[in-house]
Amino acid sequence: MEEMMEAYYENNAGKLRRMVERILLKFGKLSEWDLDEFYSLANEVFADVIERYDSARSFDAFLYSCLFNRIKTELTRMNREKRRADRLAVSIDTCIDEDENITLGDIIAGDFLIEREVFEKGEEKFSRRTRTYLSRLSNVQRDVLRMCADGYSSDEIREKLGISKKQYADCRAAIHSYRNISALL
């Protein structure tokens, strides 16, 4: 046992690290922090395998299978936590009042407004990106965008354009959709 421990832990646990890295390559790229976590996990597994090893099979194969199963279990747990967090995410366009006039994005502090960015310079000075962005919007969506930039409230915009709350919400969603905004990035 002492010889196996020395073989795996010489050169800063090089052999154990290489085994972990070979297993992790099957699962994809991980951050340095994740690698450190899996090296620590490998030390726990190694200590457990040393105690349970019965010489009936190859130590390397037994360690590899135990490491593989433990790493797979840990990755599954980590991904499950990420999915749980994703389910709790809320869209920035979520309405937060009964009349559906105010969205979560409206109350977040910040000075970036797409409406101001688009119309700040005047149409004659639009960049190629701004022209591409505007070309992705319908006429009604451009009208909503322009009126928002001019400071009209949602009620005033709906009344002047003769559109429903749903149509207004759809226009705002299109104006702020990543597909359209990506032209500005």
Salt bridges, closest charged atoms under 4 A:
GLU44 OE1 - ARG70 NH2 3.51
ASP48 OD2 - ARG52 NE 3.05
ASP60 OD1 - LYS15 NZ 4.00
GLU74 OE2 - ARG77 NH2 2.34
GLU81 OE2 - ARG77 NH1 2.33
ASP106 OD1 - ARG172 NH2 3.84
GLU115 OE2 - ARG172 NH1 2.78
GLU115 OE2 - HIS176 NE2 3.42
GLU123 OE2 - ARG146 NH2 2.64
ASP155 OD1 - ARG158 NH2 2.77
ASP170 OD1 - LYS166 NZ 3.07
